[in-house]
Amino acid sequence: MSHNDTIPLYQSSQSDIDEIENMMNDGFQSGPGTVLPARPPSPIRPSIPVSSSPFVQSNLPPLPPSSSSAAQKVTPVPAPPSLPPAVNFGSSEGSKTIGFGSPPNTLTEPVWDTVKRDLSRIVSNLKLVVFPNPNREDPGKALRDWDLWGPFFFIVFLGLTLSWSASVKKSEVFAVAFALLAAGAVILTLNVLLLGGHIIFFQSLSLLGYCLFPLDVGAVICMLKDNVILKMIVVTVTLAWSSWAAYPFMSAAVNPRRKALALYPVFLMYVSVGFLIIAID
Amino acid sequence: MDPSQPPVENYANPNTCLFHVLFKGAALAFYILSALFFNSFVIIFVVTVLLAALDFWVVKNVSGRILVGLRWWNEINDLGESVWKFESLDQESLARMNKKDSWLFWWTLYLAAAAWLILGVFSLIRFQADYLLVVGVCLSLNVANIIGFTKCKKDAKKQFQQFASQTIASRFQSTVQSAFTLV
């Protein structure tokens, strides 16, 4: 959970973070029984979060104030402070009264904020995985904030596109595409784990899902133009793009001698999806 | 009006309760009724799974926080390991939570999972692999929430017990200390 990855969109939020940091530093020094203020002292500003924790962690000792403060700023809480931090029960009365004293927000506003936050996370993950950027060499850092919404949308979209392009057996096409991609992602992850690689299950699922984005684009193009030569070119290009996107993460996860063993099945899966795209008419 | 009857507690958060139940019910209803209206499996699949995913998100992010004061998520720490984090309100706030809300929360969670299980058995009997896929996805989403929140509740209890023993120990210590200073 590195605070460094949070990019505040507004300059002024930085000072609020510092403010909260100072408060927390004072608070922490006075002993383990203190409680962080539940309500951020300034209006919540959108920023690209790394972690989604609004409260002090229950499983960690007092963590770096900056990350929790940044997260506090970002995460909207429906009745914001009605959930004061849990861990340090040794409570100041202050936080509890702040907790229940504030008027609860309507449900729509904070839900919208949470939705916006999740959407921005999807976009940032997509950019990290699929497009060239400086963080690619360090896979652990890049997809730190994995989420499965992006992959879900991409898999469903690919299935729908393929199903739309098919003139017969639309349902089977969709079901096959979805099952192939979902099961394929799970099996590829297991493959890496069984090769003795160090990868986190959901992170890898998330990665493989995001790497489907180029194939999605390719499928849409193929759906619009029915020329076989064009299809082959488009599919080859997007296939190469997908494999290039998946390469650093997968190869970094395993022993260098087993790199090919880990990467080949990924490539194979994307090739089969590519064939599916070409063959649909 | 019967004066000896205790006042009945109403739902403290009716909107949240509504949403909590809404998506679950919509997913189940759509799945069951859709066979009557739609011929296309694709639509059934996409809409049901979408509703189930929305329900998962709502329960995890919204109703869990508001109705029972629990929250769980997964993080990857700096060492690259995945850590499951559980968050809960402190004990007093938990005790103050509306009983009806939490009853509704837990029971609808369990009932929805049971309903998907039964539907899964049906589709298994009928050898419909496609529908089994849908049911499988929805069931796994529900079960994930159940497991997450149950673990969170246990963690909260453990935290509270630790805290209780800690306060008792520290209070004992301070009493002993003050006893010694008085002597």
Contacts between the chains, C-beta under 8 A, distances in Angstrom:
chain1	res1	chain2	res2	distance
A	1	B	75	5.6
A	1	B	76	7.8
A	1	B	77	6.2
A	1	B	78	7.3
A	2	B	78	6.4
A	51	B	75	5.7
A	52	B	73	5.9
A	53	B	73	6.9
A	53	B	75	7.4
A	53	B	85	6.5
A	53	B	87	7.1
A	55	B	71	7.7
A	55	B	87	5.3
A	57	B	85	5.7
A	57	B	87	7.4
A	58	B	85	7.0
A	58	B	86	5.6
A	58	B	87	5.6
A	58	B	88	6.8
A	58	B	155	6.5
A	58	B	156	7.8
A	58	B	159	5.9
A	59	B	83	7.2
A	59	B	85	6.0
A	59	B	86	6.9
A	59	B	155	7.8
A	77	B	65	7.0
A	78	B	16	7.7
A	78	B	62	6.6
A	78	B	65	6.8
A	78	B	66	5.8
A	79	B	66	6.8
A	82	B	66	8.0
A	82	B	93	7.8
A	83	B	65	6.1
A	83	B	69	6.1
A	83	B	71	7.9
A	83	B	89	5.6
A	83	B	93	7.5
A	84	B	89	7.2
A	84	B	90	6.8
A	84	B	93	7.1
A	86	B	87	5.8
A	86	B	88	4.9
A	86	B	89	5.8
A	86	B	90	5.5
A	86	B	156	7.3
A	86	B	159	7.0
A	87	B	159	6.9
A	89	B	90	4.6
A	89	B	91	6.6
A	89	B	160	7.6
A	89	B	163	4.9
A	90	B	163	7.6
A	90	B	167	7.3
A	91	B	90	7.0
A	96	B	92	7.4
A	96	B	93	7.5
A	99	B	93	7.1
A	100	B	93	8.0
A	107	B	15	4.9
A	107	B	16	6.4
A	107	B	19	7.2
A	107	B	62	7.4
A	111	B	62	6.3
A	114	B	61	5.7
A	114	B	62	7.5
A	118	B	57	7.9
A	140	B	76	7.2
A	140	B	80	4.3
A	144	B	76	5.1
A	145	B	76	7.9
A	146	B	76	7.2
A	149	B	53	7.8
A	152	B	53	6.4
A	156	B	46	6.1
A	156	B	49	7.5
A	156	B	50	7.9
A	159	B	42	7.8
A	160	B	42	7.1
A	160	B	46	6.9
A	163	B	42	5.4
A	170	B	40	7.0
A	170	B	42	6.1
A	171	B	40	6.2
A	171	B	41	3.8
A	171	B	42	5.4
A	171	B	130	7.0
A	174	B	41	7.2
A	174	B	42	4.5
A	174	B	45	6.8
A	175	B	41	6.7
A	175	B	45	7.2
A	175	B	129	8.0
A	175	B	130	4.9
A	175	B	133	6.5
A	178	B	45	7.4
A	178	B	133	7.4
A	179	B	133	6.3
A	198	B	80	7.0
A	200	B	76	6.3
A	200	B	80	7.5
A	200	B	81	7.5
A	200	B	82	4.5
A	201	B	82	7.7
A	202	B	74	6.7
A	202	B	82	7.1
A	203	B	76	6.6
A	203	B	82	7.3
